[in-house]
Amino acid sequence: MMSSETQRIDRIVQQFLEYARPPRLAPEAVDLGALVRDVGERARSLAGARGVAVEVEAPGSGIAIVDPAQLRQALDNLVRNAVEATPEGGRVSLAARREDGGHVVEVRDTGRGIEPDHLARIFDLYFTTKADGTGVGLAVTQQIVTAHGGTIEVDSRPGAGTTMTVRLPAGGEATGG
């Protein structure tokens, strides 16, 4: 129990430090589909323990110029939130594709959804509806996406799940992908 609590506190401190330091990107050419598949694979353990299925669809998502560690962290945050919001027997899906010359990554869940009065605040630092949440994860995620020149959109209805859509610009896109 002490080890578990120590890990929880360490994670909270790391999140605060990550938010306090604006991300310094180290962009490189990345197979976006492979990155998204890896995020999905890493989430399977947490999802499986909660009885939630994880699906990934990323054909033809192409090569993007991104900081893979930073983008992976942002997507990990979105997927973890989706898994935690989804009841047993539910599903979390990740999809990556090219769209309008840029890249889109979606994280969709069949969870409880977000209350309309909470939607405007979900990216605010310290805002959380979780009993053990810190309110830092989505703030860091938005910071990372913005540092890449991207945007993050939320579509959610209570009882009908949530879709988080990350749009990354084509400006940093490598050729041949």
C-alpha positions in Angstrom: 0.0 0.0 0.0 2.9 2.4 0.8 4.5 1.7 -2.5 1.2 2.4 -4.4 0.8 5.7 -2.5 4.4 6.6 -3.2 3.9 6.0 -6.9 0.7 8.0 -6.9 2.4 11.0 -5.2 5.4 10.7 -7.6 3.0 10.8 -10.6 1.2 13.9 -9.2 4.6 15.7 -8.6 5.7 14.8 -12.1 2.5 16.1 -13.7 2.9 19.4 -11.8 6.5 19.8 -13.0 5.5 19.0 -16.6 2.8 21.7 -16.5 5.1 24.2 -14.9 7.8 23.7 -17.6 6.4 24.5 -21.1 7.2 21.6 -23.4 10.4 21.9 -25.4 9.8 19.9 -28.5 12.3 17.7 -30.1 10.5 17.1 -33.4 11.3 14.2 -35.7 9.7 12.3 -38.5 7.3 9.8 -36.9 5.1 7.1 -38.3 1.9 8.4 -36.6 0.1 5.1 -37.1 2.8 3.2 -35.3 2.8 5.7 -32.4 -1.0 5.5 -32.0 -0.8 1.7 -32.2 1.8 1.7 -29.4 -0.3 4.0 -27.2 -3.2 1.6 -27.7 -1.1 -1.4 -26.9 0.2 0.1 -23.7 -3.3 0.9 -22.6 -4.5 -2.7 -22.9 -3.3 -3.7 -19.5 -5.2 -0.9 -17.6 -8.2 -1.4 -19.9 -8.2 -5.2 -19.5 -8.1 -4.9 -15.7 -11.3 -2.7 -15.9 -13.0 -4.9 -18.5 -12.7 -2.3 -21.3 -11.8 -3.2 -24.8 -9.2 -1.1 -26.7 -9.3 -0.8 -30.5 -6.9 1.0 -32.8 -7.4 2.0 -36.4 -4.5 3.9 -38.0 -4.1 2.9 -41.7 -2.6 5.6 -43.9 -2.0 8.1 -41.1 1.4 9.0 -42.6 4.5 10.5 -41.4 4.3 13.6 -39.1 7.0 15.8 -37.7 6.3 15.7 -34.0 8.0 15.2 -30.7 7.1 11.5 -30.2 7.6 11.4 -26.4 5.5 14.5 -25.9 2.7 13.4 -28.2 2.7 9.9 -26.7 2.3 11.5 -23.2 -0.7 13.6 -24.5 -2.3 10.6 -26.1 -1.6 8.4 -23.0 -3.5 11.0 -20.9 -6.5 11.0 -23.2 -6.6 7.2 -23.4 -6.2 6.8 -19.6 -9.1 9.2 -19.0 -11.2 7.4 -21.6 -10.6 4.0 -20.0 -11.3 5.4 -16.5 -14.6 6.9 -17.7 -15.8 3.7 -19.4 -17.7 1.1 -17.6 -16.9 -2.6 -17.7 -17.9 -4.1 -21.1 -17.3 -0.7 -22.8 -14.9 0.3 -25.5 -12.1 2.8 -26.1 -11.0 3.4 -29.7 -8.1 5.3 -31.1 -8.0 6.4 -34.8 -5.4 8.2 -36.7 -5.7 9.6 -40.2 -4.7 12.3 -42.6 -7.2 15.0 -43.1 -7.1 18.3 -45.0 -3.3 17.9 -45.4 -2.8 17.6 -41.6 -3.2 14.7 -39.2 -6.1 13.8 -36.9 -6.0 11.5 -33.9 -9.3 10.6 -32.2 -9.8 9.0 -28.8 -13.4 7.8 -28.4 -15.0 6.1 -25.5 -18.4 4.6 -24.7 -18.2 6.0 -21.2 -20.4 8.2 -19.1 -19.7 11.4 -21.0 -18.9 14.8 -19.6 -21.6 17.0 -18.0 -22.3 20.1 -20.1 -21.4 22.5 -17.2 -18.0 20.8 -16.9 -17.0 20.9 -20.6 -15.7 24.5 -20.6 -13.4 23.7 -17.7 -11.9 20.3 -18.4 -8.6 21.8 -19.6 -8.3 24.1 -16.7 -5.4 23.4 -14.3 -6.6 21.7 -11.1 -10.1 21.0 -12.5 -11.1 17.4 -11.9 -14.2 15.3 -11.3 -12.2 12.3 -10.1 -11.9 11.6 -6.4 -8.2 10.8 -6.8 -7.5 13.1 -9.8 -5.1 16.1 -9.8 -6.6 18.2 -12.6 -3.3 18.3 -14.3 -3.4 15.6 -17.0 -5.7 17.4 -19.5 -4.0 20.8 -18.9 -0.7 19.2 -19.8 -2.3 17.4 -22.8 -3.6 20.7 -24.2 -0.3 22.4 -23.6 1.5 19.7 -25.6 -1.0 19.8 -28.5 -0.8 23.6 -28.6 3.0 23.5 -28.6 2.8 21.3 -31.8 0.6 24.0 -33.4 -2.4 21.8 -33.0 -5.9 21.9 -31.4 -7.9 19.6 -29.3 -11.7 19.4 -29.6 -14.2 17.6 -27.3 -17.5 16.1 -28.3 -19.4 14.6 -25.3 -22.9 13.8 -24.2 -23.7 12.4 -20.8 -24.4 8.7 -21.1 -23.2 8.6 -24.7 -19.4 8.8 -24.4 -16.8 11.3 -25.4 -14.6 11.9 -28.4 -11.3 13.9 -28.1 -10.0 15.0 -31.5 -6.4 16.1 -31.8 -5.7 18.0 -35.0 -2.1 18.5 -36.0 -1.1 20.9 -38.8 0.6 19.8 -42.0 3.2 22.5 -41.7 5.7 20.1 -40.0 4.8 17.2 -42.2 7.6 15.2 -43.8 7.4 14.2 -47.5 6.8 10.7 -48.6 4.4 9.7 -45.8 
